[in-house]
Amino acid sequence: MSQINVYLSFKGNCREAMNFYKNVLGGQLEIQTVGESPMAAQMPPQMKDAVLHAALTNGKLILMGSDLVGKKGLIKGTAATLSLHCDSEQDCRAFFSKLSEGGEIGHPLETTFWGALMGDFTDKYGNQWLTIYDKSAHPSN
C-alpha cells in the first residue's frame, strides 16, 4: 500500500517549527537549507538560510516541511488537518498540551460518543491538529 506523509509550508520559520515538533514528538530531524543545496547559486543571497527541506522521522511518523512556497505565496487555510493517533491516553494528553501551547484550542480533549479521547487545535504556526486516543484500538492499555 502507498503511504501519505504530511509536507508543511512555512513563511521563514520552518526551522523553528520543525524543532518545536521534534521537541514534542521526538525523533530525528534533518534540515537542508537553500545555501547547502545545489540550487544556492540560482537563489537570492537572502534565501541562503531558508529551509529547502526538513524531515522529522520517528517510527512511522514522518513530518516534512519547507520555507519555499509556490508563486501564490503561503496561504494557510482549513483544507487539511494533521491527525495524530496516539498509543496511550497519557501520550494523547501530553501531545495535545504541548503542541497546542501558544496556539488556539478549538475543542479541548474529551471523550467522544464513540469512546475515543479527542481534541483539536491550531498550533502557533497556523497548522490544524487533531489528537486522538482510541482505547478500542489499543485493548491492552
Disulfide bonds with the S-S distance in Angstrom:
none
